[in-house]
Amino acid sequence: MSDILDDFLPKPPDPADGLNVTQDSGVTNTMKHLQDKIESVLEECGKIIIGQEAMLELILICILSDGHILLEGVPGIAKTLAAKSVAKTIDADFSRIQFTPDLMPTDIIGTSLFNMKEAEFIFKKGPIFSNMILIDEINRAPAKTQSALFEVMEEKQISYDGIHYQIEYPFVVIATQNPIEQEGTYRLPEAQLDRFLMKIVLEYPNRKDEIAILNRFKDTSGPPDTTILSTMLTRADLQALKDAITKIYIKDDIITYIADLVGATREHSKVYLGASPRASLALMRTSKVVALMAGRNFVIPEDIQFVAPHVLNHRLILTPDAEMEGQTSHSIVAEIIKSNEVPR
């Protein structure tokens, strides 16, 4: 795991704190093996992506949590490249959909075609029938097309002509949007934003990282070549990680802490609409993945604090006064985390 997450998370607590931290050698070896698998994905992506280690970790946390991701940032900071790189390191089908104002729902989910040989209609599946789906500029498509997409994201199935078509596991949508350009875009409603497990807001790289990017690609032409990346996670690995995550221990005090944080968003004077129980479940799921990535079989408060800004920031609607004051959902979440008592 990158130094960002390693530095953020403290060492495992003492057994006197009331957690069952004793693990037999079999469990320890399994956890180490899974942790190494996750580390290998991050290292492989690091061959192309520079200075966005935290973003890669958060994307992987969402994938292992079986959730969808919204990447927001100005053009040219590797949103699309990061999604393609992570998908390349996982043994899963990948598809890319460019959202445009004339995109129709059938362009995503598929449509019926008449088979003249059989004299019947057959359903031709659309690009959404994949495992890792990259959607570029999700806010470019009209509301009708967005709604069709979000239905698939929630139900993980498509109903067409009375027949249900299941989406195979894993199924992760990685969507990007540009917060600057508003002309020709369709704002995502709050109820649809809630379908995303995380909204990851990206910033420009610092000077050191930008110099490293220039040095890395100074002898190449064209876009970075993702074919140099190798597959690090198989479908069996993903299933093993999914099973391991369900076994991560989370004590009652931590569950109460999650409920208190989410509840505080509903009572904050600067928040018009707070987070729903779906956000609480998202915090619990993602914090378990963070614990696994850190090599622990239990959740600590710092795991919650690491994912909370990204899980909650798109689920809050601020009051007009807060927006006039220049406050953001990130600053509100940071204030809530700071003001809530941390269980020990």
C-alpha positions in Angstrom: 0.0 0.0 0.0 1.2 3.5 -0.6 2.8 5.7 2.0 -0.3 7.9 2.1 -2.4 5.2 3.6 0.4 3.7 5.7 1.2 7.0 7.3 -2.5 7.7 7.9 -3.4 4.5 9.7 -2.0 3.8 13.2 -0.5 0.5 14.3 -2.9 -2.2 15.5 -4.3 -1.5 19.0 -3.3 -3.5 22.1 -5.5 -6.5 23.0 -6.3 -4.7 26.3 -8.6 -2.4 24.2 -11.2 -5.1 24.0 -10.6 -6.3 20.4 -9.9 -9.8 19.4 -6.7 -9.2 17.6 -5.2 -12.7 18.0 -5.0 -14.5 14.7 -3.8 -18.0 14.0 -1.1 -18.6 11.5 -3.5 -19.7 8.8 -5.6 -16.5 9.1 -2.4 -14.4 9.2 -1.0 -16.0 6.1 -4.3 -15.6 4.2 -4.5 -11.9 5.2 -0.9 -11.4 4.1 -1.5 -13.1 0.8 -4.6 -10.9 0.1 -2.8 -7.8 1.2 0.1 -8.6 -1.2 -2.5 -9.0 -4.0 -3.9 -5.6 -3.4 -0.4 -4.1 -3.2 0.5 -5.7 -6.5 -2.4 -3.9 -8.2 -1.3 -0.5 -6.9 2.4 -1.1 -7.9 1.4 -2.1 -11.4 -0.8 0.9 -11.9 2.1 3.0 -10.6 4.0 2.2 -13.8 1.7 4.7 -15.6 -0.1 6.8 -12.9 2.2 9.2 -11.0 1.2 11.3 -8.0 -2.3 9.9 -7.7 -1.7 7.1 -5.2 -4.6 8.0 -3.0 -7.0 8.0 -6.0 -5.8 4.5 -7.0 -6.3 3.3 -3.4 -9.8 4.8 -3.3 -10.8 3.3 -6.6 -9.6 -0.1 -5.5 -11.5 0.3 -2.2 -14.7 0.9 -4.2 -14.1 -2.1 -6.5 -13.5 -4.4 -3.5 -16.6 -2.9 -1.8 -18.6 -3.8 -4.9 -19.6 -0.2 -5.4 -19.5 2.4 -8.2 -17.2 5.4 -8.4 -17.5 9.0 -9.6 -14.3 10.8 -10.5 -14.5 14.5 -10.7 -11.7 16.9 -11.8 -10.5 19.2 -14.6 -9.4 17.6 -17.9 -5.9 16.1 -18.1 -5.3 14.8 -14.6 -5.6 11.1 -15.5 -9.2 10.3 -14.5 -9.8 8.2 -17.6 -6.3 6.8 -17.6 -6.5 5.7 -14.0 -9.8 3.9 -14.6 -8.3 2.1 -17.6 -5.1 1.2 -15.7 -7.0 -0.3 -12.8 -9.3 -2.3 -15.1 -6.2 -3.6 -17.0 -4.8 -5.1 -13.8 -8.0 -7.1 -13.1 -9.0 -10.2 -15.0 -12.4 -8.9 -16.1 -14.2 -7.6 -19.2 -13.8 -3.9 -19.8 -15.9 -1.5 -21.8 -15.9 2.3 -22.4 -18.9 4.5 -23.1 -18.6 8.1 -24.1 -21.7 10.0 -23.0 -23.0 12.6 -25.4 -26.2 14.6 -25.6 -27.7 12.4 -28.3 -27.0 9.1 -26.5 -30.1 7.0 -26.0 -30.9 4.3 -23.3 -30.7 1.6 -25.9 -27.2 2.6 -26.7 -26.3 1.5 -23.2 -28.5 -1.4 -22.3 -29.0 -2.9 -25.8 -32.0 -3.4 -28.1 -34.0 -6.0 -30.0 -33.0 -7.0 -33.5 -35.0 -9.0 -35.9 -33.3 -12.3 -36.9 -34.6 -13.0 -40.4 -33.3 -16.6 -40.3 -35.2 -17.5 -37.2 -38.0 -15.1 -37.9 -37.9 -13.7 -34.3 -36.5 -10.8 -32.3 -33.3 -11.3 -30.4 -31.9 -9.1 -27.7 -28.5 -7.6 -28.5 -26.7 -6.7 -25.3 -25.2 -3.2 -25.0 -21.8 -2.2 -23.6 -23.2 -2.1 -20.0 -23.0 -5.9 -20.1 -19.4 -5.9 -18.9 -17.5 -6.1 -15.6 -15.6 -2.8 -15.5 -17.4 0.0 -17.3 -15.7 3.4 -17.8 -18.2 6.2 -18.6 -16.6 9.4 -19.7 -18.4 12.7 -19.0 -21.5 11.1 -17.4 -23.2 14.5 -17.1 -23.2 15.0 -21.0 -26.1 12.6 -21.5 -29.8 13.6 -21.0 -31.8 12.6 -17.9 -33.5 9.7 -19.7 -30.2 8.0 -20.5 -28.8 8.7 -17.1 -31.9 7.1 -15.5 -31.4 3.9 -17.5 -27.8 3.7 -16.4 -28.6 4.2 -12.7 -31.3 1.6 -12.7 -28.7 -1.0 -13.9 -26.2 0.2 -11.3 -28.7 -0.3 -8.5 -30.4 -3.5 -9.6 -27.5 -5.1 -11.4 -30.0 -6.4 -13.9 -31.9 -5.2 -17.0 -35.5 -5.9 -17.8 -36.3 -5.8 -21.5 -39.6 -7.1 -23.1 -40.4 -8.8 -19.8 -37.2 -10.7 -19.6 -34.6 -10.1 -16.8 -30.9 -10.1 -17.8 -28.5 -10.4 -14.9 -25.2 -8.5 -14.8 -22.3 -10.8 -13.9 -20.0 -10.2 -10.9 -17.9 -8.1 -10.7 -19.9 -5.1 -11.9 -18.3 -1.7 -11.3 -19.1 1.6 -13.1 -16.3 4.2 -13.0 -17.8 7.5 -14.2 -15.9 10.8 -14.8 -17.2 14.3 -15.0 -15.7 17.8 -15.5 -16.9 20.3 -12.8 -15.8 23.3 -14.9 -17.7 23.1 -18.2 -21.5 23.4 -17.7 -22.6 24.2 -21.2 -24.3 21.2 -22.8 -24.3 19.2 -19.6 -27.1 17.7 -17.5 -26.6 17.9 -13.7 -26.9 14.6 -11.9 -29.8 14.7 -9.4 -28.9 14.0 -5.7 -30.9 10.7 -5.8 -28.7 9.5 -8.6 -25.5 10.7 -7.1 -26.4 8.6 -4.1 -25.9 5.5 -6.3 -22.2 6.1 -6.3 -20.3 4.6 -3.4 -17.7 7.4 -3.6 -17.1 10.7 -5.3 -13.4 11.2 -5.6 -12.4 14.8 -6.3 -9.0 15.1 -8.0 -6.6 18.0 -7.8 -3.6 19.0 -9.9 -0.4 17.2 -9.2 2.3 19.0 -7.2 5.5 20.3 -8.9 7.5 17.2 -7.9 5.0 14.8 -9.4 4.6 16.8 -12.5 8.3 16.7 -13.1 8.2 13.0 -12.6 5.4 12.7 -15.1 7.4 14.6 -17.7 10.5 12.5 -17.1 8.5 9.2 -17.3 7.1 10.0 -20.7 9.8 12.3 -22.3 10.9 9.6 -24.7 7.5 8.5 -25.8 4.9 9.8 -28.2 1.1 9.5 -28.0 -0.9 8.5 -25.0 0.5 6.2 -22.3 0.5 2.5 -23.3 -1.7 0.5 -20.9 -0.8 -2.7 -22.6 2.4 -2.8 -20.5 0.3 -3.5 -17.4 -0.2 -7.1 -16.3 -3.2 -8.8 -14.7 -2.7 -8.9 -11.0 -6.2 -10.0 -9.7 -8.1 -12.9 -11.1 -11.9 -13.4 -10.6 -11.0 -16.0 -7.9 -8.9 -13.4 -6.1 -11.8 -11.0 -6.2 -14.1 -13.6 -4.7 -11.5 -14.4 -2.0 -11.2 -10.7 -1.1 -14.9 -10.3 -1.0 -15.2 -13.3 1.4 -12.4 -11.9 3.6 -14.0 -8.5 3.8 -17.2 -10.0 5.2 -15.1 -11.5 8.0 -13.5 -8.2 9.1 -14.6 -7.5 12.7 -16.3 -4.3 13.6 -17.2 -3.7 17.2 -20.3 -2.0 18.5 -18.5 1.3 19.4 -17.3 1.7 15.8 -20.9 1.0 14.5 -22.1 3.7 16.9 -19.4 6.1 15.6 -20.5 5.6 12.0 -24.1 6.3 13.0 -23.1 9.4 14.9 -21.1 10.8 12.0 -23.9 10.3 9.5 -26.5 11.5 12.0 -24.5 14.7 12.5 -24.8 15.5 8.7 -28.6 15.7 9.2 -28.4 18.0 12.2 -25.7 20.4 11.0 -26.9 24.0 10.6 -25.1 24.4 7.2 -26.6 21.2 5.7 -30.1 21.3 4.1 -30.2 17.6 3.4 -27.9 15.1 5.2 -26.8 11.6 4.3 -29.1 8.6 4.4 -28.6 5.1 5.9 -27.2 4.1 2.5 -24.2 6.3 3.5 -23.8 4.5 6.8 -23.7 1.2 5.1 -21.2 2.5 2.6 -18.9 3.8 5.4 -19.1 0.4 7.1 -18.3 -1.5 3.9 -15.4 0.7 2.8 -13.8 0.8 6.2 -13.6 -3.0 6.2 -11.7 -2.9 3.0 -9.3 -0.3 4.4 -8.7 -2.6 7.4 -7.9 -5.5 5.0 -5.6 -3.3 3.0 -3.8 -2.4 6.2 -3.4 -6.1 7.1 -5.9 -6.1 10.0 -9.0 -8.2 10.6 -10.8 -5.4 12.5 -11.9 -1.8 11.9 -10.5 1.2 13.8 -11.9 4.7 13.8 -9.2 6.0 11.5 -10.5 3.6 8.8 -13.8 5.5 9.0 -12.1 8.9 8.9 -10.1 7.9 5.8 -13.1 7.1 3.6 -15.7 9.4 5.2 -14.9 12.5 3.1 -15.2 10.6 -0.2 -18.3 8.6 0.9 -20.2 11.6 2.2 -19.2 14.6 0.1 -21.7 14.0 -2.7 -24.5 13.0 -0.4 -24.9 16.4 1.3 -26.9 19.4 0.1 -25.7 22.6 1.7 -27.8 25.5 2.7 -27.7 28.7 0.5 -26.0 30.5 3.4 -23.2 27.9 3.5 -22.6 28.1 -0.2 -22.5 31.9 0.0 -19.9 31.6 2.7 -17.8 29.4 0.4 -18.2 26.3 2.4 -18.0 22.9 0.8 -19.3 19.5 1.7 -15.7 18.4 2.3 -15.2 21.2 4.9 -18.4 20.2 6.5 -17.5 16.6 6.7 -14.0 17.5 8.1 -15.7 19.6 10.8 -18.1 16.8 11.7 -15.2 14.3 12.0 -13.3 16.7 14.2 -16.2 17.5 16.5 -17.4 13.9 17.1 -15.8 11.9 19.9 -13.7 9.1 18.7 -14.2 5.7 20.4 -11.2 4.1 21.9 
